[in-house]
Amino acid sequence: MKHYFDYLLHDLIPSFFKGLLKFIGETLTVIKMYFWVILVVLAVLYFADIGGMHGTIDGWISTVKGWFR
């Protein structure tokens, strides 16, 4: 049982968090690289109201405004 806990604490959990941090870092890198493309696509979806995106983005905006009140 001690061997299992040593493996868990020294190998499994740190590897999980390293992988999670790498995933988040790579995701942010992709978002940074394609920021303007993502912004233009969201603007087109918003102004054309494709798939109800107008209400969704308005919801996001009101949520962010609520954080700063």
ZATORTOR-755745 format. One record per residue (C-alpha): residue number from 1; residue in three letters; x, y, z. Coordinates in steps of 0.1 Angstrom, whole numbers, plus 5000, padded with zeros to 4 digits. Example, Ala and Ser with C-alpha at 12.3 -4.5 7.8 and 13.67 -1.06 7.14 Angstrom:
! residues 2
1	Ala	5123	4955	5078
2	Ser	5137	4989	5071
***
This chain:
! residues 69
1	Met	5000	5000	5000
2	Lys	5029	5024	5008
3	His	5043	5017	4973
4	Tyr	5010	5028	4958
5	Phe	5009	5060	4978
6	Asp	5045	5068	4969
7	Tyr	5037	5063	4932
8	Leu	5005	5084	4936
9	Leu	5023	5113	4953
10	His	5056	5113	4934
11	Asp	5046	5103	4899
12	Leu	5009	5103	4891
13	Ile	4997	5136	4906
14	Pro	5026	5157	4895
15	Ser	5024	5143	4860
16	Phe	4987	5151	4859
17	Phe	4992	5187	4868
18	Lys	5022	5191	4844
19	Gly	4999	5178	4816
20	Leu	4971	5201	4827
21	Leu	4994	5231	4827
22	Lys	5008	5222	4793
23	Phe	4973	5218	4779
24	Ile	4963	5252	4793
25	Gly	4995	5268	4780
26	Glu	4990	5254	4745
27	Thr	4954	5265	4745
28	Leu	4963	5300	4754
29	Thr	4991	5300	4727
30	Val	4965	5290	4700
31	Ile	4941	5316	4712
32	Lys	4969	5343	4711
33	Met	4979	5332	4676
34	Tyr	4944	5332	4662
35	Phe	4930	5361	4683
36	Trp	4919	5382	4654
37	Val	4904	5353	4635
38	Ile	4884	5343	4665
39	Leu	4873	5379	4670
40	Val	4862	5383	4634
41	Val	4843	5350	4634
42	Leu	4825	5359	4667
43	Ala	4816	5393	4652
44	Val	4802	5378	4621
45	Leu	4782	5353	4642
46	Tyr	4770	5381	4665
47	Phe	4759	5406	4638
48	Ala	4743	5380	4616
49	Asp	4728	5363	4647
50	Ile	4737	5329	4634
51	Gly	4727	5302	4658
52	Gly	4714	5326	4684
53	Met	4749	5339	4690
54	His	4736	5375	4697
55	Gly	4720	5364	4729
56	Thr	4749	5341	4739
57	Ile	4775	5369	4735
58	Asp	4752	5394	4753
59	Gly	4751	5368	4782
60	Trp	4789	5366	4782
61	Ile	4792	5404	4784
62	Ser	4767	5407	4812
63	Thr	4785	5379	4831
64	Val	4818	5397	4828
65	Lys	4802	5430	4838
66	Gly	4788	5413	4869
67	Trp	4824	5402	4879
68	Phe	4834	5439	4882
69	Arg	4805	5452	4902
***
